[in-house]
Amino acid sequence: MAIPVHSIPVRVTFKPSGLGLIESHHDVGFFMEWRRDSFSKVLYIVNGKGAFHSDTGETALKAPSVCVIPAGMHHRISDHRSHPLSVYGFCLQHPDFPGPQLVQAALSESRVESKSPLTHRIGTAFRELLIEERLGQPESSDWQLAIVSRILVELIRTRPEKGFLMVESRARIEAYAEALKHSFWREGDLDVAAGSLGMSRRRFTQLFREVTGESWLEHVTRLRLEHAAELLEKTPLSARSIAFECGYADLSHFYRLFNAVHGTSPGQFRRLRASDR
């Protein structure tokens, strides 16, 4: 089945909940007039290049990226002449669900986020939205609203402070390293971490080692395995559960890293700590 391409914006069809889903693969020559919508939009750019335009300026769009557009904002989206955009999105026509406070907190300001851990997580959530749309089960609509709520909370928790990227680079690294103490379990890699701070891989690597005394991977691994050791000592959780909570889907990889750092297996570590008490 051929994927339909569009030369003008698609019309949004809303569900009774006020949620509307968008899937738009732009044709070469796609054109969008300036507009103000009565609903908020969160767009996930899965392919192509372009720009988001508002009265305050222009922001580049390059896949993968997320674009937040508040209700009532004067805006348009333009496409690169030879790399048109493919866009998925959801629109919220009225905030009965997930609630006016959550919508206001997450979607009151425009925002473009590119190639960051947040982008990856929202991309995964959009896949879930699409799967539920295709399934069309009786509970699919409720499940989609739960996914949307999760996306909104992600947007709130990762909202950058105004002027954050104007802060001196070392201060950004220091703030990031502090935040990493509570987010070490998230998926991502060095390039994603550097991109989230608006830095090159080389600059990020240099400053991160200056600030922490470790490479990014060494630091993340240490935080994860310290948390694993604490869980082994203080909880009855299985090694598999602990590995997953610490960010490791591969149990054998977790065992190898734990043994390399602590010199023993997770099970033996737990037994030794129990005998010391």
QUIRA-V319288 format. One record per pair of residues at least 4 apart in sequence whose ideal C-beta (glycine too) atoms are under 6 Angstrom apart, sorted by the first residue. I is the first residue (numbers start at 1). J is the second residue. Records with the same first field share a line. If there is no record, write none. Layout:
I=J + J
//
This chain:
3=25
5=25 + 27
6=10 + 24 + 26
7=27 + 29 + 30
9=32
10=24
12=20 + 91
13=20
14=20 + 93
15=19
17=97 + 145
18=92 + 93 + 94
20=91
21=90
22=89
23=88
24=87
25=86
26=30 + 79 + 84 + 85
28=84
30=79 + 84
32=76 + 77
34=76
36=72 + 74
38=71
39=71 + 91 + 92 + 93
40=70 + 71 + 92 + 107
41=69 + 89 + 91
42=68 + 90
43=67 + 87 + 89
44=66 + 88 + 123 + 126
45=61 + 63 + 65 + 85 + 87
46=63 + 86
47=63 + 86
48=63 + 83 + 84 + 85 + 86
49=62 + 80 + 83
50=61 + 78 + 79 + 80 + 85
51=58 + 60 + 61 + 78
52=59 + 61 + 67 + 77 + 112
53=58 + 76
54=75 + 110
55=74
59=112
61=65
64=119 + 123
65=114
66=113 + 119 + 122
67=112
68=107 + 110 + 111
69=73 + 75 + 110
70=107 + 108
79=84 + 85
88=126
90=148
92=103
95=100 + 103
97=145
98=102 + 149
100=104
102=152
103=107
104=108
105=156
106=152 + 155 + 156
113=118 + 119
115=119 + 195
116=195 + 196
117=186 + 188 + 192
118=158
122=151
125=147 + 151
128=147
129=144 + 147
132=140 + 143 + 144
135=140
136=140
139=143
160=164
165=198
167=171 + 172
169=207
170=207
172=197
173=207 + 208 + 211
174=211
176=197
177=211 + 212
179=183
180=184
184=220 + 223 + 224
185=246 + 247
188=192
190=216
191=201
193=216
194=199 + 201 + 204
199=203 + 204
204=208
208=212 + 216
212=219
214=218 + 219
224=246 + 247
225=258 + 261
227=246
228=242 + 246
230=234
231=235 + 237 + 242
232=266 + 269 + 270
233=273
237=241 + 242
239=266
240=251
243=248 + 251 + 254
248=253 + 254
258=262 + 266
259=265
262=269
264=268 + 269
//
